[in-house]
């Protein structure tokens, strides 16, 4: 089977990480399947695929060349990730499309109605969480079957984390935050949380990662907000960082924690990355995060805009070693029970085989069934 993933822009974001993870697992466990990735433009993300997967990544801007590339490639499935343009560029009826919906920005999902009502429809839609499946079903109905396949962490991610070394020169605890500098990721709330924490204690450094592609006006507003709250001397801002394992190890070894203030997510990749790196998580009480933290069993939740609650949860993790260890151990174990990479990819490939013959969808994969997280196959390394 030959697959082509299509995503419009190649940045250093979560989708690119997911695609790299998939190539890794497919290469390791499914030698009978080949997979390529097509981006319309590169904004620095191609470096994620250098060496091992560089030959699988294509950057093509011209619509006519894209159409020719897809047809000549004779792919069994073209898998569009929030990239509706590919449905316009490639109108050949022999091409089977699968649509992946990841964007949690509602305005960016307006294209879904165009796809559902268009001439060329996908044979299936996939999403990364149960919560997101319900949301998409409400927006477009169930004419096209919707399946849930969550994101995951690969062995190479863990191995690189184990290899990297960090030095905490100031003996302070790092409070990490990763995301775009926009309203959905809600960086302003993290600034408010940091401000209150900085007034209560002097043993913290706030580590903010992300915002490389933000407009200069937003970056200026960001710095003004830090300055207004007297946080410039307590904050390290990294517009991007690679490999990200260095960030998580810095937080973990300082006995700090990872914080997400997001107002909405389709999944929560940084949460499971934190968990596998033994960084305890404090996050907003949104539906996608509740799935991952198992309703506060594997991480601490707070209600959006309740700054005092967030600060109390962070202080609990920083000051109560027993609570900290319990959260770290539970979340680490849960991660491999629910997001084991080879099992998720195997089930996803089973769906692709069934979709190859659209008259014989396996009963166990019918989208009408509620999704149950996969049972563990991963041996946890102590």
Kinemage of the C-alpha trace (Angstrom):
@kinemage 1
@onewidth
@group {chain A} dominant
@subgroup {mainchain}
@vectorlist {calphas} color= white
{ca unk a 1} P 0.000 0.000 0.000
{ca unk a 2} L 1.242 3.460 -0.912
{ca unk a 3} L 0.173 6.529 1.080
{ca unk a 4} L 0.551 10.264 0.632
{ca unk a 5} L -0.016 12.678 3.512
{ca unk a 6} L -0.755 16.262 2.473
{ca unk a 7} L -0.366 19.264 4.765
{ca unk a 8} L -0.212 22.824 3.474
{ca unk a 9} L 2.675 24.371 5.390
{ca unk a 10} L 5.732 22.643 6.836
{ca unk a 11} L 6.486 24.338 10.148
{ca unk a 12} L 7.832 23.066 13.469
{ca unk a 13} L 4.348 22.333 14.767
{ca unk a 14} L 2.410 19.419 16.170
{ca unk a 15} L 1.165 18.042 12.834
{ca unk a 16} L 4.705 17.760 11.502
{ca unk a 17} L 5.733 15.868 14.637
{ca unk a 18} L 2.753 13.530 14.221
{ca unk a 19} L 3.675 12.845 10.595
{ca unk a 20} L 7.280 12.098 11.488
{ca unk a 21} L 6.091 9.731 14.214
{ca unk a 22} L 3.891 7.889 11.735
{ca unk a 23} L 6.708 7.460 9.236
{ca unk a 24} L 8.864 6.042 11.992
{ca unk a 25} L 6.318 3.453 13.150
{ca unk a 26} L 5.279 2.488 9.608
{ca unk a 27} L 8.921 1.965 8.651
{ca unk a 28} L 9.576 -0.157 11.744
{ca unk a 29} L 6.476 -2.355 11.783
{ca unk a 30} L 4.909 -2.250 8.293
{ca unk a 31} L 7.506 -2.809 5.584
{ca unk a 32} L 4.763 -3.519 3.014
{ca unk a 33} L 3.580 0.087 3.257
{ca unk a 34} L 5.332 3.169 1.890
{ca unk a 35} L 4.392 6.699 2.879
{ca unk a 36} L 5.347 10.128 1.550
{ca unk a 37} L 4.481 13.633 2.738
{ca unk a 38} L 3.629 16.570 0.505
{ca unk a 39} L 3.831 20.152 1.752
{ca unk a 40} L 2.974 23.202 -0.331
{ca unk a 41} L 5.666 25.333 1.333
{ca unk a 42} L 8.441 25.018 3.919
{ca unk a 43} L 8.766 27.353 6.898
{ca unk a 44} L 11.622 25.567 8.620
{ca unk a 45} L 9.852 22.327 9.454
{ca unk a 46} L 11.621 20.166 6.912
{ca unk a 47} L 14.570 19.892 9.303
{ca unk a 48} L 12.423 17.515 11.371
{ca unk a 49} L 12.697 14.960 8.575
{ca unk a 50} L 16.375 15.305 7.647
{ca unk a 51} L 18.560 12.231 7.261
{ca unk a 52} L 16.169 9.340 7.870
{ca unk a 53} L 12.999 10.601 6.155
{ca unk a 54} L 14.193 13.411 3.925
{ca unk a 55} L 13.574 11.320 0.805
{ca unk a 56} L 9.910 10.948 1.794
{ca unk a 57} L 9.199 14.680 2.023
{ca unk a 58} L 8.258 16.813 -0.995
{ca unk a 59} L 7.743 20.581 -1.156
{ca unk a 60} L 5.671 21.578 -4.206
{ca unk a 61} L 3.921 24.927 -4.589
{ca unk a 62} L 2.444 24.848 -8.088
{ca unk a 63} L -1.078 23.307 -8.277
{ca unk a 64} L -0.465 21.751 -11.696
{ca unk a 65} L 2.754 20.110 -10.510
{ca unk a 66} L 0.963 18.892 -7.404
{ca unk a 67} L -1.752 17.287 -9.529
{ca unk a 68} L 0.846 15.633 -11.742
{ca unk a 69} L 2.838 14.430 -8.722
{ca unk a 70} L -0.189 12.784 -7.112
{ca unk a 71} L -1.394 11.080 -10.284
{ca unk a 72} L 2.060 9.803 -11.234
{ca unk a 73} L 2.651 8.578 -7.693
{ca unk a 74} L -0.282 6.141 -7.962
{ca unk a 75} L -1.032 6.408 -4.248
{ca unk a 76} L -3.675 4.119 -2.778
{ca unk a 77} L -4.782 6.903 -0.433
{ca unk a 78} L -4.182 10.645 -0.333
{ca unk a 79} L -4.629 11.751 3.283
{ca unk a 80} L -5.362 15.443 3.576
{ca unk a 81} L -4.719 17.037 6.966
{ca unk a 82} L -6.814 20.210 7.067
{ca unk a 83} L -5.712 20.963 3.492
{ca unk a 84} L -8.837 21.333 1.330
{ca unk a 85} L -6.857 22.662 -1.635
{ca unk a 86} L -5.782 19.135 -2.571
{ca unk a 87} L -9.423 18.270 -3.368
{ca unk a 88} L -9.426 21.077 -5.933
{ca unk a 89} L -6.020 20.287 -7.395
{ca unk a 90} L -6.612 16.554 -7.872
{ca unk a 91} L -10.013 15.756 -9.381
{ca unk a 92} L -9.148 12.328 -10.775
{ca unk a 93} L -11.873 9.897 -9.673
{ca unk a 94} L -9.345 7.101 -9.190
{ca unk a 95} L -7.764 8.900 -6.220
{ca unk a 96} L -9.169 7.932 -2.813
{ca unk a 97} L -9.055 10.689 -0.224
{ca unk a 98} L -9.111 10.468 3.562
{ca unk a 99} L -9.606 13.717 5.461
{ca unk a 100} L -7.909 14.258 8.814
{ca unk a 101} L -9.268 17.096 10.905
{ca unk a 102} L -6.924 18.434 13.579
{ca unk a 103} L -7.450 22.175 13.673
{ca unk a 104} L -9.319 23.429 16.694
{ca unk a 105} L -9.696 26.902 15.201
{ca unk a 106} L -13.358 27.028 14.198
{ca unk a 107} L -12.778 29.552 11.428
{ca unk a 108} L -10.224 27.187 9.888
{ca unk a 109} L -12.827 24.412 9.746
{ca unk a 110} L -15.194 26.301 7.486
{ca unk a 111} L -13.768 24.295 4.594
{ca unk a 112} L -15.519 21.162 5.895
{ca unk a 113} L -18.857 22.148 4.387
{ca unk a 114} L -17.140 22.681 1.056
{ca unk a 115} L -15.701 19.158 1.241
{ca unk a 116} L -18.946 17.526 2.368
{ca unk a 117} L -20.937 19.237 -0.390
{ca unk a 118} L -18.263 18.951 -3.056
{ca unk a 119} L -18.067 16.562 -5.989
{ca unk a 120} L -15.033 14.724 -4.660
{ca unk a 121} L -15.671 13.413 -1.154
{ca unk a 122} L -13.299 11.593 1.209
{ca unk a 123} L -14.046 7.940 1.943
{ca unk a 124} L -13.516 8.611 5.664
{ca unk a 125} L -12.691 11.312 8.198
{ca unk a 126} L -10.287 10.737 11.090
{ca unk a 127} L -9.830 12.829 14.237
{ca unk a 128} L -7.498 12.499 17.268
{ca unk a 129} L -9.983 12.395 20.187
{ca unk a 130} L -13.510 11.370 21.150
{ca unk a 131} L -14.335 14.928 22.125
{ca unk a 132} L -13.301 16.183 18.695
{ca unk a 133} L -15.296 13.491 16.930
{ca unk a 134} L -18.429 14.691 18.698
{ca unk a 135} L -17.667 18.286 17.751
{ca unk a 136} L -17.103 17.481 14.063
{ca unk a 137} L -20.223 15.297 13.980
{ca unk a 138} L -22.265 18.216 15.276
{ca unk a 139} L -20.815 20.516 12.607
{ca unk a 140} L -21.133 18.312 9.511
{ca unk a 141} L -23.211 15.278 10.460
{ca unk a 142} L -22.271 11.652 9.850
{ca unk a 143} L -22.738 11.232 6.113
{ca unk a 144} L -19.036 10.437 5.910
{ca unk a 145} L -17.873 8.008 8.627
{ca unk a 146} L -15.671 9.532 11.336
{ca unk a 147} L -13.001 7.482 13.148
{ca unk a 148} L -10.868 8.316 16.175
{ca unk a 149} L -7.138 7.630 16.094
{ca unk a 150} L -5.143 9.476 18.760
{ca unk a 151} L -1.628 10.815 18.450
{ca unk a 152} L 1.249 9.000 20.125
{ca unk a 153} L 4.883 9.078 21.228
{ca unk a 154} L 7.552 6.967 19.520
{ca unk a 155} L 10.461 5.048 21.012
{ca unk a 156} L 12.930 7.419 19.339
{ca unk a 157} L 11.392 10.377 21.196
{ca unk a 158} L 12.017 8.622 24.498
{ca unk a 159} L 15.504 7.490 23.493
{ca unk a 160} L 16.524 11.032 22.543
{ca unk a 161} L 15.098 12.331 25.822
{ca unk a 162} L 17.243 9.807 27.683
{ca unk a 163} L 20.362 10.896 25.764
{ca unk a 164} L 20.124 14.665 26.143
{ca unk a 165} L 21.886 16.323 29.062
{ca unk a 166} L 20.879 19.588 30.692
{ca unk a 167} L 22.472 21.654 33.434
{ca unk a 168} L 20.421 23.752 35.832
{ca unk a 169} L 22.921 26.483 36.645
{ca unk a 170} L 20.651 28.560 38.879
{ca unk a 171} L 19.009 25.773 40.934
{ca unk a 172} L 15.555 27.160 40.235
{ca unk a 173} L 12.410 25.321 39.196
{ca unk a 174} L 11.202 25.755 35.636
{ca unk a 175} L 7.538 26.263 34.813
{ca unk a 176} L 7.141 25.452 31.106
{ca unk a 177} L 4.586 26.577 28.534
{ca unk a 178} L 4.621 25.661 24.813
{ca unk a 179} L 2.407 27.060 22.067
{ca unk a 180} L 1.626 29.766 19.569
{ca unk a 181} L 1.220 33.325 20.812
{ca unk a 182} L -2.488 33.521 20.066
{ca unk a 183} L -5.790 33.745 21.904
{ca unk a 184} L -6.641 30.048 21.649
{ca unk a 185} L -3.383 28.937 23.244
{ca unk a 186} L -4.117 31.675 25.787
{ca unk a 187} L -0.580 32.811 26.578
{ca unk a 188} L -1.914 35.884 28.404
{ca unk a 189} L -3.367 33.624 31.102
{ca unk a 190} L 0.010 31.984 31.582
{ca unk a 191} L 1.483 35.457 32.090
{ca unk a 192} L -1.135 36.151 34.777
{ca unk a 193} L -0.376 32.822 36.472
{ca unk a 194} L 3.358 33.534 36.316
{ca unk a 195} L 2.852 36.993 37.768
{ca unk a 196} L 0.982 35.674 40.800
{ca unk a 197} L 3.528 32.893 41.338
{ca unk a 198} L 6.426 35.350 41.098
{ca unk a 199} L 4.883 37.465 43.865
{ca unk a 200} L 4.613 34.424 46.139
{ca unk a 201} L 7.986 32.775 45.576
{ca unk a 202} L 11.450 33.495 44.209
{ca unk a 203} L 12.553 29.990 43.171
{ca unk a 204} L 10.976 29.907 39.696
{ca unk a 205} L 11.878 30.544 36.070
{ca unk a 206} L 9.086 30.715 33.502
{ca unk a 207} L 10.053 29.027 30.243
{ca unk a 208} L 7.893 29.999 27.255
{ca unk a 209} L 8.496 28.157 23.966
{ca unk a 210} L 6.768 29.159 20.721
{ca unk a 211} L 5.738 32.213 18.744
{ca unk a 212} L 8.343 32.125 15.989
{ca unk a 213} L 5.758 32.857 13.270
{ca unk a 214} L 3.795 35.467 15.238
{ca unk a 215} L 3.451 38.973 13.826
{ca unk a 216} L 5.864 41.547 15.183
{ca unk a 217} L 2.943 43.432 16.711
{ca unk a 218} L 2.011 40.337 18.738
{ca unk a 219} L 5.605 39.817 19.838
{ca unk a 220} L 5.783 43.445 20.975
{ca unk a 221} L 2.538 43.032 22.901
{ca unk a 222} L 3.952 39.863 24.469
{ca unk a 223} L 7.075 41.663 25.709
{ca unk a 224} L 5.038 44.582 26.987
{ca unk a 225} L 2.854 42.167 28.963
{ca unk a 226} L 5.932 40.543 30.524
{ca unk a 227} L 7.389 43.945 31.355
{ca unk a 228} L 4.140 45.223 32.857
{ca unk a 229} L 4.017 42.209 35.184
{ca unk a 230} L 7.734 42.567 36.072
{ca unk a 231} L 8.432 39.138 34.567
{ca unk a 232} L 11.224 39.892 32.107
{ca unk a 233} L 13.961 38.920 34.562
{ca unk a 234} L 12.104 35.738 35.536
{ca unk a 235} L 11.224 34.544 32.019
{ca unk a 236} L 13.081 32.795 29.216
{ca unk a 237} L 11.405 33.014 25.804
{ca unk a 238} L 12.430 30.668 23.007
{ca unk a 239} L 10.557 31.346 19.723
{ca unk a 240} L 11.222 27.701 18.818
{ca unk a 241} L 13.418 24.920 20.131
{ca unk a 242} L 14.651 21.680 18.634
{ca unk a 243} L 14.905 19.061 19.957
{ca unk a 244} L 12.014 19.744 22.303
{ca unk a 245} L 13.201 16.966 24.635
{ca unk a 246} L 15.749 19.425 26.033
{ca unk a 247} L 12.897 21.640 27.233
{ca unk a 248} L 11.060 18.792 28.938
{ca unk a 249} L 14.234 17.512 30.581
{ca unk a 250} L 15.054 20.988 31.857
{ca unk a 251} L 11.630 21.168 33.489
{ca unk a 252} L 11.722 17.627 34.871
{ca unk a 253} L 15.209 17.811 36.367
{ca unk a 254} L 14.471 21.148 38.032
{ca unk a 255} L 11.439 19.640 39.810
{ca unk a 256} L 9.204 22.054 37.921
{ca unk a 257} L 6.065 21.334 35.902
{ca unk a 258} L 4.456 21.852 32.520
{ca unk a 259} L 1.439 24.151 32.221
{ca unk a 260} L -1.092 24.486 29.401
{ca unk a 261} L -3.618 27.309 29.493
{ca unk a 262} L -5.243 26.443 26.155
{ca unk a 263} L -8.870 27.369 25.533
{ca unk a 264} L -9.349 24.553 23.018
{ca unk a 265} L -7.498 21.585 21.539
{ca unk a 266} L -8.349 18.664 19.292
{ca unk a 267} L -5.925 16.509 21.279
{ca unk a 268} L -3.038 17.775 23.436
{ca unk a 269} L 0.311 16.593 22.086
{ca unk a 270} L 2.410 18.593 24.546
{ca unk a 271} L 0.613 16.914 27.435
{ca unk a 272} L 1.582 13.394 26.413
{ca unk a 273} L 5.102 14.568 25.564
{ca unk a 274} L 5.367 16.007 29.074
{ca unk a 275} L 4.037 12.828 30.650
{ca unk a 276} L 6.519 10.561 28.887
{ca unk a 277} L 9.303 12.928 29.960
{ca unk a 278} L 8.130 12.684 33.586
{ca unk a 279} L 7.023 16.305 33.742
{ca unk a 280} L 3.878 16.664 35.857
{ca unk a 281} L 1.106 18.556 34.100
{ca unk a 282} L -1.210 21.361 35.207
{ca unk a 283} L -3.694 22.252 32.488
{ca unk a 284} L -6.986 23.948 31.729
{ca unk a 285} L -10.116 21.898 32.246
{ca unk a 286} L -11.051 21.503 28.570
{ca unk a 287} L -12.555 18.330 27.123
{ca unk a 288} L -9.549 17.168 25.112
{ca unk a 289} L -7.272 17.522 28.159
{ca unk a 290} L -9.728 15.715 30.406
{ca unk a 291} L -9.449 12.672 28.121
{ca unk a 292} L -5.668 12.621 28.459
{ca unk a 293} L -5.474 13.333 32.188
{ca unk a 294} L -8.346 10.939 32.900
{ca unk a 295} L -10.245 13.686 34.690
{ca unk a 296} L -7.354 14.827 36.895
{ca unk a 297} L -5.992 11.377 37.817
{ca unk a 298} L -2.847 11.832 35.703
{ca unk a 299} L -2.490 15.602 35.902
{ca unk a 300} L -4.042 18.542 37.718
{ca unk a 301} L -6.819 20.578 36.096
{ca unk a 302} L -8.006 24.113 36.727
{ca unk a 303} L -10.912 26.109 35.335
{ca unk a 304} L -10.016 28.703 32.732
{ca unk a 305} L -9.594 32.238 34.113
{ca unk a 306} L -9.369 30.951 37.678
{ca unk a 307} L -5.815 32.101 38.257
{ca unk a 308} L -5.773 31.316 41.978
{ca unk a 309} L -6.791 27.726 41.272
{ca unk a 310} L -4.025 27.276 38.695
{ca unk a 311} L -1.449 28.742 41.095
{ca unk a 312} L -2.619 26.440 43.887
{ca unk a 313} L -2.288 23.380 41.644
{ca unk a 314} L 1.212 24.390 40.538
{ca unk a 315} L 2.312 25.049 44.118
{ca unk a 316} L 0.996 21.631 45.138
{ca unk a 317} L 3.156 19.915 42.522
{ca unk a 318} L 6.197 22.032 43.367
{ca unk a 319} L 5.990 21.611 47.146
{ca unk a 320} L 4.424 18.196 47.759
{ca unk a 321} L 6.867 15.524 46.620
{ca unk a 322} L 4.407 12.671 47.191
{ca unk a 323} L 1.739 14.291 45.011
{ca unk a 324} L 4.360 15.021 42.399
{ca unk a 325} L 5.635 11.433 42.254
{ca unk a 326} L 2.119 9.989 42.188
{ca unk a 327} L 1.147 12.135 39.206
{ca unk a 328} L 4.370 11.373 37.347
{ca unk a 329} L 4.076 7.607 37.842
{ca unk a 330} L 0.354 7.391 37.049
{ca unk a 331} L 0.612 9.521 33.933
{ca unk a 332} L 3.670 7.651 32.653
{ca unk a 333} L 1.960 4.281 33.047
{ca unk a 334} L -1.309 5.521 31.581
{ca unk a 335} L 0.466 6.961 28.559
{ca unk a 336} L 1.647 3.578 27.322
{ca unk a 337} L -1.607 1.885 28.151
{ca unk a 338} L -3.596 4.298 26.018
{ca unk a 339} L -1.264 5.722 23.359
{ca unk a 340} L 0.925 2.790 22.336
{ca unk a 341} L 2.238 3.652 18.886
{ca unk a 342} L 2.429 0.301 17.089
{ca unk a 343} L -1.094 -0.698 18.149
{ca unk a 344} L -2.615 2.608 17.049
{ca unk a 345} L -0.886 2.442 13.659
{ca unk a 346} L -1.840 -1.234 13.194
{ca unk a 347} L -5.509 -0.456 13.777
{ca unk a 348} L -5.293 2.571 11.509
{ca unk a 349} L -3.769 0.440 8.736
{ca unk a 350} L -6.519 -2.139 9.238
{ca unk a 351} L -8.997 0.632 8.543
{ca unk a 352} L -7.121 1.581 5.356
{ca unk a 353} L -7.245 -2.013 4.115
{ca unk a 354} L -10.969 -2.120 4.772
{ca unk a 355} L -11.516 1.204 3.056
{ca unk a 356} L -9.723 -0.161 -0.015
{ca unk a 357} L -12.879 -2.181 -0.498
{ca unk a 358} L -15.553 0.248 0.621
{ca unk a 359} L -18.169 -2.475 0.649
{ca unk a 360} L -16.468 -4.403 3.448
{ca unk a 361} L -15.816 -2.229 6.466
{ca unk a 362} L -14.925 -4.369 9.461
{ca unk a 363} L -17.619 -4.237 12.155
{ca unk a 364} L -15.024 -3.433 14.828
{ca unk a 365} L -14.018 -0.281 12.935
{ca unk a 366} L -17.442 1.140 12.225
{ca unk a 367} L -17.494 4.818 13.162
{ca unk a 368} L -20.841 4.484 14.934
{ca unk a 369} L -19.183 2.559 17.756
{ca unk a 370} L -17.749 4.503 20.669
{ca unk a 371} L -13.975 4.489 20.693
{ca unk a 372} L -12.176 2.566 23.416
{ca unk a 373} L -8.538 3.261 24.107
{ca unk a 374} L -6.230 0.461 23.102
{ca unk a 375} L -4.999 -2.120 25.582
{ca unk a 376} L -1.274 -2.038 26.426
{ca unk a 377} L 1.391 -3.828 24.434
{ca unk a 378} L 4.273 -1.558 25.335
{ca unk a 379} L 6.744 -2.782 27.905
{ca unk a 380} L 7.421 0.080 30.298
{ca unk a 381} L 11.085 0.735 30.891
{ca unk a 382} L 11.982 1.377 34.504
